[in-house]
């Protein structure tokens, strides 16, 4: 993928995150049990999305995956902590996207993925990370339904498109 497409996908995941944040505003919504959703609570799903950056940012920048941290039992129980962690990892990715050219994003590299050397471009890895987040947006809508949260959010990509396109 080229830089413009990756930047658009990055912006879209940020747009949806803001929709999630506006819909589930209270910290109580983060920790309320959500039986039948596949996730114990909203914080578990959102924490997984954010912690995936810890795993894939090293692959994107240093060509070696990191560990996927476990969500600590006491972690991500308040929006303040989730937002701080998310801002840190997203700012790092945004900085890298800003500095790399299309050519640098499409250059192929040997990447250590859990001890196995695989060929990927940095652009492919960025797309993988952002599409991973996008995939979990469906989980969030299921969690909202399980929690009885009325969501008037527009998670669909078409709502993200600007009128000038």
Buried (B, 14 or more C-beta within 10 A) or exposed (E): BEBEBBBBBBBBBBBBBEBBBEBBEEBEBBBBEBEEBEBBBBBBBBBBBBBBBBBBBBBBBEBBBBEEBEBEEEBBBBBEBBEEBBEEBBEBBBEBBEEBEBEEBBEEBEBBBEEEEEEBBBBBBBBBBBEBBBEBBEBBBBBBBBBEBEBEBEBEEEEBEEEEE
